[in-house]
Amino acid sequence: MGKSKRKSKASSKRLQTAGKAGGLGPNRESGNLRKIQPLLKQLESAVANERAMALGTISVLCDDQHMRQMFLRERLIQTVLSRLLTDENTEIVVESYGLLRNLAIEEGYDVCIHLWRSDVWTSLSAGLDKFMSSLASLETGQTQNQDPKSVHAQTQSARLLFDFGENLFSLTVALANGSEDIRAALMEEKIKKVLQCVTVTLTYGMVPQEELRVGLRITLSLFNAILDLIYDLSSQSGDFIEMILGDSYLSEFIKSLPSLLFTNANELTNVLIQGIHLQLLEENATDEQANMIISKVCASIEHIDLPNMVSDMSSVDQDKDLANAGNESVATKIKAQTNVRAAAAVRFQSIEYSLDIITAAMEIVAAQFEASDLPVCNSLQTTLTTLLPKLFQTLYAQFTSRVLIGWNNLLWLFLTLHINVFDLQNEPWRGLWAALPTTSTSSDDDLFSIRVGRIGVTWALLKTAHSQQDASACLAILGCATSEFVAGVISEYNNTESLDISDVEHLRQKCVGLLGVLSLFQGQVELNRQIGHFFMEQLVSNDNGAPVLLDLMDAFIDTYSDANFDYNEPVFVQDRFLCHLKEKVMPNLRNCFKFVDKNKNPELKARVQDAYNVMESFVRYKEIESS
């Protein structure tokens, strides 16, 4: 049976107990190894039922991180690719694609690259061809009169076929998400086969009814997998959108989606439709359209019972239930629990996508306002100031990283639209500030997002506080005017272990932005001194890439651009910053920037040259100022 695609491995795992933190003891490790080796051997059994049972058990065990790693070390992927994708038993083939899909989602880059280099596309392409031909045969068979037994058999066969298509589409998306190189390779020519299969599936599966209602002859999960593919790839590639719009059938399909009423749609269907609609509109979306999309997305998930969803996704109660079940009822209970968890996963994924779409919509609104400077409509302003803060508060505990990203965008949008968050009814900023996690030093994807989100939100709130009439009072309320707070931000800046280069740059740029705003507050000379000396240290460090140095330069110049600032004399002048700039900073910047290759990155090269010239002008200006 096809499983619901799990978009975020880190966030969904927080709701489960499988794969708890901490390693396995040697006894349990060896015990698990003895458990998995017979299963792997059974995959090579001549008896189809034994292969199917082993595959099903492995699929369940791979939900546990430690068990999954053990299976991967025992060459599970090689066995699946070489034996099971071409198995004579259709159910095994379908389940095998589902297992590969789940492994690609859970393990990300490493597994995706391994699959791609093992030529998984050849199997995927053959699978798409087989799916399309089987769909054509299914349609032909449905037009013929058959007895009840044949109809039942055909229904079961159709269900398996739809699961097959779902797994093929979602594996394609998982591979594209796993690596930019894979996504680029797919977009060259291979995606045409995928889109052909999408067209064939939709042509067969959609049944127009009265008015704008549409029924489905395929499973809702397969239809959602198609929507997911279109939304996911269009959010990452403008070329993909152009490819869709260049196809007469698919272009008409996505343009008509928002007005169609699908008779058995669920939360995920409705959310994905709005996401595709937003991708189609892009920067051409009006604020009324953006407000409608945000409102519909919120309406699609507002009925979800969060405690119930968390309980359904947790394995604790389900494991206890299985432990107390008799042998004759275990299989039935496992099947029932699988269905419950799959339904909960759909609700979970719907909320994740909703937060992503809302965040993207806010970015579009901000860009449009900056381009036109026209006020947004009242309905959108109400949505931004009332609906979204309530939604973020409700979802914060279970979706912390995504909600922080949403809050970050909303706070910066408020600044753009000249909306004072400190003046909003019910003071939602207080609940946000109180809920911000104080520490999260793990390099795990989800916790890293929380780190970046926390710093971004703090930066935006400090930026808002600095614009208040009594900025010092706001700073005092936030409690950021302490050397300990600054030291904490500097610690975050330096805590880059296990992060890749792009993550390091992203984290450090956020920290520099936060410290840059904090350094501007008047009446905080010692705080400014602490930040100023940190900026100086980083400007002569060889540990920062060009993008971080550019932000450091901007923040430093903004901080010390005016001799009238109360910290200029005691810090910039008395601590001899000008001498330090001329003797150490400028030579280091010149040396670092010469390594930026204008052929590989001409835009960055132009930026560093301009920034260096600006810094030279700043040094001359401060020399004149001090004379």
JOKA-V513942 format. One record per residue. RES is the residue in one letter. D_FIRST is the distance of its C-alpha to the first C-alpha in Angstrom with 2 decimals. Layout:
BEGIN
res=RES d_first=D_FIRST
res=RES d_first=D_FIRST
END
This chain:
BEGIN
res=M d_first=0.00
res=G d_first=3.81
res=K d_first=6.39
res=S d_first=9.77
res=K d_first=12.27
res=R d_first=14.97
res=K d_first=18.23
res=S d_first=20.75
res=K d_first=20.27
res=A d_first=23.67
res=S d_first=23.69
res=S d_first=20.36
res=K d_first=21.37
res=R d_first=24.46
res=L d_first=22.58
res=Q d_first=21.19
res=T d_first=23.20
res=A d_first=21.23
res=G d_first=23.41
res=K d_first=26.68
res=A d_first=29.70
res=G d_first=31.84
res=G d_first=31.40
res=L d_first=30.59
res=G d_first=33.59
res=P d_first=34.38
res=N d_first=33.68
res=R d_first=30.16
res=E d_first=29.56
res=S d_first=30.71
res=G d_first=28.84
res=N d_first=25.51
res=L d_first=26.50
res=R d_first=27.16
res=K d_first=23.75
res=I d_first=21.80
res=Q d_first=24.05
res=P d_first=23.16
res=L d_first=19.42
res=L d_first=20.28
res=K d_first=22.53
res=Q d_first=19.93
res=L d_first=17.94
res=E d_first=21.04
res=S d_first=21.31
res=A d_first=22.28
res=V d_first=20.12
res=A d_first=16.61
res=N d_first=15.46
res=E d_first=17.04
res=R d_first=15.41
res=A d_first=11.87
res=M d_first=12.99
res=A d_first=14.69
res=L d_first=11.96
res=G d_first=9.68
res=T d_first=12.96
res=I d_first=13.95
res=S d_first=11.00
res=V d_first=12.07
res=L d_first=15.70
res=C d_first=15.58
res=D d_first=15.36
res=D d_first=18.99
res=Q d_first=21.35
res=H d_first=23.65
res=M d_first=21.15
res=R d_first=19.54
res=Q d_first=23.07
res=M d_first=23.83
res=F d_first=20.93
res=L d_first=22.06
res=R d_first=25.60
res=E d_first=24.63
res=R d_first=23.49
res=L d_first=19.72
res=I d_first=19.36
res=Q d_first=21.92
res=T d_first=20.19
res=V d_first=16.87
res=L d_first=18.96
res=S d_first=21.38
res=R d_first=19.41
res=L d_first=15.64
res=L d_first=15.42
res=T d_first=17.71
res=D d_first=16.41
res=E d_first=17.21
res=N d_first=13.92
res=T d_first=11.52
res=E d_first=8.33
res=I d_first=10.12
res=V d_first=11.04
res=V d_first=7.79
res=E d_first=6.78
res=S d_first=10.48
res=Y d_first=10.72
res=G d_first=8.34
res=L d_first=10.66
res=L d_first=13.65
res=R d_first=12.89
res=N d_first=12.86
res=L d_first=15.94
res=A d_first=17.66
res=I d_first=17.33
res=E d_first=18.45
res=E d_first=21.20
res=G d_first=22.37
res=Y d_first=25.29
res=D d_first=25.70
res=V d_first=22.23
res=C d_first=22.16
res=I d_first=25.64
res=H d_first=24.83
res=L d_first=21.91
res=W d_first=24.19
res=R d_first=27.10
res=S d_first=25.05
res=D d_first=24.65
res=V d_first=20.93
res=W d_first=21.98
res=T d_first=22.95
res=S d_first=19.47
res=L d_first=18.07
res=S d_first=20.79
res=A d_first=20.19
res=G d_first=16.49
res=L d_first=17.70
res=D d_first=20.25
res=K d_first=17.93
res=F d_first=15.67
res=M d_first=18.92
res=S d_first=20.40
res=S d_first=17.45
res=L d_first=17.59
res=A d_first=21.30
res=S d_first=20.95
res=L d_first=18.64
res=E d_first=21.34
res=T d_first=24.02
res=G d_first=22.51
res=Q d_first=22.19
res=T d_first=25.92
res=Q d_first=26.90
res=N d_first=27.70
res=Q d_first=25.53
res=D d_first=25.70
res=P d_first=23.31
res=K d_first=21.57
res=S d_first=20.98
res=V d_first=19.74
res=H d_first=17.15
res=A d_first=16.03
res=Q d_first=16.04
res=T d_first=13.95
res=Q d_first=11.15
res=S d_first=11.77
res=A d_first=11.91
res=R d_first=8.57
res=L d_first=7.15
res=L d_first=10.00
res=F d_first=9.44
res=D d_first=6.15
res=F d_first=8.62
res=G d_first=11.33
res=E d_first=9.93
res=N d_first=9.49
res=L d_first=12.90
res=F d_first=14.60
res=S d_first=13.66
res=L d_first=14.62
res=T d_first=17.81
res=V d_first=18.58
res=A d_first=18.08
res=L d_first=20.47
res=A d_first=22.91
res=N d_first=23.01
res=G d_first=23.57
res=S d_first=26.84
res=E d_first=29.46
res=D d_first=30.30
res=I d_first=26.79
res=R d_first=26.80
res=A d_first=30.25
res=A d_first=29.25
res=L d_first=26.38
res=M d_first=28.82
res=E d_first=31.39
res=E d_first=30.00
res=K d_first=26.35
res=I d_first=25.26
res=K d_first=26.75
res=K d_first=24.06
res=V d_first=21.38
res=L d_first=23.42
res=Q d_first=23.95
res=C d_first=20.25
res=V d_first=20.11
res=T d_first=23.05
res=V d_first=21.70
res=T d_first=18.47
res=L d_first=20.61
res=T d_first=23.20
res=Y d_first=20.87
res=G d_first=18.83
res=M d_first=21.74
res=V d_first=24.00
res=P d_first=27.32
res=Q d_first=28.77
res=E d_first=32.06
res=E d_first=33.52
res=L d_first=30.99
res=R d_first=27.98
res=V d_first=24.91
res=G d_first=22.10
res=L d_first=18.72
res=R d_first=17.46
res=I d_first=14.23
res=T d_first=11.66
res=L d_first=13.33
res=S d_first=10.80
res=L d_first=11.59
res=F d_first=15.18
res=N d_first=15.28
res=A d_first=14.09
res=I d_first=17.08
res=L d_first=19.36
res=D d_first=18.44
res=L d_first=19.36
res=I d_first=22.58
res=Y d_first=23.55
res=D d_first=22.89
res=L d_first=24.72
res=S d_first=27.46
res=S d_first=28.21
res=Q d_first=28.96
res=S d_first=30.64
res=G d_first=33.33
res=D d_first=33.12
res=F d_first=29.55
res=I d_first=30.84
res=E d_first=33.69
res=M d_first=31.42
res=I d_first=29.46
res=L d_first=32.79
res=G d_first=34.16
res=D d_first=31.60
res=S d_first=32.84
res=Y d_first=29.53
res=L d_first=27.66
res=S d_first=30.87
res=E d_first=31.23
res=F d_first=27.60
res=I d_first=27.88
res=K d_first=31.41
res=S d_first=30.51
res=L d_first=27.41
res=P d_first=29.47
res=S d_first=31.12
res=L d_first=28.15
res=L d_first=26.68
res=F d_first=23.02
res=T d_first=22.75
res=N d_first=19.40
res=A d_first=19.59
res=N d_first=18.81
res=E d_first=20.61
res=L d_first=18.76
res=T d_first=19.50
res=N d_first=23.13
res=V d_first=23.60
res=L d_first=22.30
res=I d_first=24.56
res=Q d_first=27.49
res=G d_first=26.72
res=I d_first=26.78
res=H d_first=29.92
res=L d_first=31.58
res=Q d_first=30.83
res=L d_first=32.36
res=L d_first=35.42
res=E d_first=35.91
res=E d_first=39.58
res=N d_first=40.57
res=A d_first=38.98
res=T d_first=41.71
res=D d_first=41.89
res=E d_first=41.18
res=Q d_first=37.96
res=A d_first=37.00
res=N d_first=37.78
res=M d_first=35.71
res=I d_first=32.62
res=I d_first=33.10
res=S d_first=33.73
res=K d_first=30.69
res=V d_first=28.40
res=C d_first=30.06
res=A d_first=29.76
res=S d_first=26.00
res=I d_first=25.49
res=E d_first=28.62
res=H d_first=27.07
res=I d_first=24.48
res=D d_first=25.48
res=L d_first=25.55
res=P d_first=26.26
res=N d_first=23.45
res=M d_first=21.00
res=V d_first=22.39
res=S d_first=22.16
res=D d_first=18.49
res=M d_first=17.71
res=S d_first=20.15
res=S d_first=19.37
res=V d_first=22.89
res=D d_first=22.76
res=Q d_first=19.32
res=D d_first=20.70
res=K d_first=23.80
res=D d_first=21.99
res=L d_first=20.19
res=A d_first=23.55
res=N d_first=25.27
res=A d_first=22.85
res=G d_first=23.87
res=N d_first=22.15
res=E d_first=21.21
res=S d_first=19.29
res=V d_first=17.56
res=A d_first=14.26
res=T d_first=14.33
res=K d_first=15.34
res=I d_first=12.72
res=K d_first=9.97
res=A d_first=12.38
res=Q d_first=13.13
res=T d_first=9.70
res=N d_first=9.74
res=V d_first=13.34
res=R d_first=13.05
res=A d_first=10.55
res=A d_first=13.15
res=A d_first=15.93
res=A d_first=14.74
res=V d_first=14.94
res=R d_first=18.41
res=F d_first=19.37
res=Q d_first=18.55
res=S d_first=20.45
res=I d_first=23.46
res=E d_first=23.41
res=Y d_first=23.46
res=S d_first=26.08
res=L d_first=28.36
res=D d_first=28.07
res=I d_first=28.97
res=I d_first=31.82
res=T d_first=33.18
res=A d_first=33.16
res=A d_first=34.86
res=M d_first=37.57
res=E d_first=38.26
res=I d_first=38.83
res=V d_first=41.14
res=A d_first=43.12
res=A d_first=43.57
res=Q d_first=44.75
res=F d_first=47.20
res=E d_first=48.66
res=A d_first=49.15
res=S d_first=50.76
res=D d_first=51.99
res=L d_first=51.47
res=P d_first=50.47
res=V d_first=46.96
res=C d_first=46.63
res=N d_first=47.08
res=S d_first=43.61
res=L d_first=42.04
res=Q d_first=44.54
res=T d_first=43.61
res=T d_first=39.90
res=L d_first=40.69
res=T d_first=43.16
res=T d_first=41.66
res=L d_first=37.99
res=L d_first=36.66
res=P d_first=38.62
res=K d_first=37.27
res=L d_first=33.66
res=F d_first=34.15
res=Q d_first=35.76
res=T d_first=32.89
res=L d_first=30.19
res=Y d_first=32.35
res=A d_first=31.34
res=Q d_first=27.54
res=F d_first=27.78
res=T d_first=31.14
res=S d_first=30.97
res=R d_first=29.79
res=V d_first=32.25
res=L d_first=35.04
res=I d_first=34.38
res=G d_first=34.51
res=W d_first=37.71
res=N d_first=39.20
res=N d_first=38.79
res=L d_first=40.02
res=L d_first=43.11
res=W d_first=44.06
res=L d_first=43.56
res=F d_first=45.91
res=L d_first=48.45
res=T d_first=48.15
res=L d_first=48.57
res=H d_first=51.37
res=I d_first=49.57
res=N d_first=50.76
res=V d_first=47.92
res=F d_first=50.59
res=D d_first=51.84
res=L d_first=48.58
res=Q d_first=48.51
res=N d_first=47.09
res=E d_first=47.38
res=P d_first=43.69
res=W d_first=44.80
res=R d_first=46.01
res=G d_first=42.64
res=L d_first=41.12
res=W d_first=43.93
res=A d_first=43.72
res=A d_first=39.97
res=L d_first=40.17
res=P d_first=39.20
res=T d_first=42.33
res=T d_first=40.77
res=S d_first=37.54
res=T d_first=38.40
res=S d_first=35.10
res=S d_first=34.03
res=D d_first=30.36
res=D d_first=29.00
res=D d_first=28.66
res=L d_first=31.98
res=F d_first=33.74
res=S d_first=32.73
res=I d_first=34.22
res=R d_first=37.39
res=V d_first=37.78
res=G d_first=36.97
res=R d_first=39.53
res=I d_first=42.19
res=G d_first=41.56
res=V d_first=41.83
res=T d_first=44.98
res=W d_first=46.46
res=A d_first=45.94
res=L d_first=47.45
res=L d_first=50.41
res=K d_first=50.90
res=T d_first=51.06
res=A d_first=53.40
res=H d_first=55.70
res=S d_first=56.17
res=Q d_first=57.35
res=Q d_first=61.02
res=D d_first=61.09
res=A d_first=58.74
res=S d_first=60.08
res=A d_first=59.29
res=C d_first=55.65
res=L d_first=55.43
res=A d_first=56.84
res=I d_first=54.31
res=L d_first=51.43
res=G d_first=53.12
res=C d_first=52.74
res=A d_first=56.46
res=T d_first=56.50
res=S d_first=56.78
res=E d_first=53.91
res=F d_first=51.59
res=V d_first=52.66
res=A d_first=52.25
res=G d_first=48.68
res=V d_first=47.84
res=I d_first=49.58
res=S d_first=47.56
res=E d_first=44.33
res=Y d_first=45.86
res=N d_first=46.51
res=N d_first=43.26
res=T d_first=41.41
res=E d_first=40.37
res=S d_first=37.11
res=L d_first=36.89
res=D d_first=36.85
res=I d_first=39.76
res=S d_first=38.21
res=D d_first=37.17
res=V d_first=40.65
res=E d_first=42.28
res=H d_first=40.16
res=L d_first=40.91
res=R d_first=44.59
res=Q d_first=45.13
res=K d_first=43.89
res=C d_first=46.25
res=V d_first=49.15
res=G d_first=48.61
res=L d_first=48.65
res=L d_first=51.75
res=G d_first=53.43
res=V d_first=53.29
res=L d_first=54.37
res=S d_first=57.33
res=L d_first=58.71
res=F d_first=59.52
res=Q d_first=63.26
res=G d_first=64.85
res=Q d_first=62.49
res=V d_first=64.62
res=E d_first=63.43
res=L d_first=59.79
res=N d_first=60.57
res=R d_first=62.35
res=Q d_first=59.35
res=I d_first=57.05
res=G d_first=59.69
res=H d_first=60.22
res=F d_first=56.50
res=F d_first=56.36
res=M d_first=59.34
res=E d_first=57.76
res=Q d_first=54.60
res=L d_first=56.65
res=V d_first=58.31
res=S d_first=55.23
res=N d_first=53.65
res=D d_first=50.25
res=N d_first=49.34
res=G d_first=48.03
res=A d_first=49.71
res=P d_first=47.39
res=V d_first=48.13
res=L d_first=51.82
res=L d_first=51.96
res=D d_first=50.67
res=L d_first=53.08
res=M d_first=55.94
res=D d_first=55.10
res=A d_first=54.88
res=F d_first=58.11
res=I d_first=60.04
res=D d_first=58.90
res=T d_first=59.96
res=Y d_first=63.43
res=S d_first=64.32
res=D d_first=66.91
res=A d_first=69.92
res=N d_first=70.15
res=F d_first=67.01
res=D d_first=68.27
res=Y d_first=66.55
res=N d_first=67.89
res=E d_first=71.25
res=P d_first=70.26
res=V d_first=67.14
res=F d_first=67.31
res=V d_first=71.08
res=Q d_first=72.00
res=D d_first=69.07
res=R d_first=70.12
res=F d_first=66.80
res=L d_first=68.66
res=C d_first=70.09
res=H d_first=66.71
res=L d_first=65.20
res=K d_first=67.91
res=E d_first=68.13
res=K d_first=64.54
res=V d_first=61.92
res=M d_first=63.07
res=P d_first=63.42
res=N d_first=59.97
res=L d_first=58.38
res=R d_first=60.26
res=N d_first=59.05
res=C d_first=55.37
res=F d_first=55.24
res=K d_first=56.77
res=F d_first=53.58
res=V d_first=51.55
res=D d_first=51.22
res=K d_first=52.23
res=N d_first=50.65
res=K d_first=47.19
res=N d_first=47.33
res=P d_first=50.23
res=E d_first=49.21
res=L d_first=49.21
res=K d_first=52.47
res=A d_first=54.10
res=R d_first=52.96
res=V d_first=54.38
res=Q d_first=57.63
res=D d_first=58.04
res=A d_first=57.21
res=Y d_first=59.73
res=N d_first=62.38
res=V d_first=61.68
res=M d_first=62.05
res=E d_first=65.33
res=S d_first=66.56
res=F d_first=65.53
res=V d_first=67.56
res=R d_first=70.57
res=Y d_first=70.23
res=K d_first=70.23
res=E d_first=73.22
res=I d_first=75.15
res=E d_first=74.07
res=S d_first=75.40
res=S d_first=78.67
END
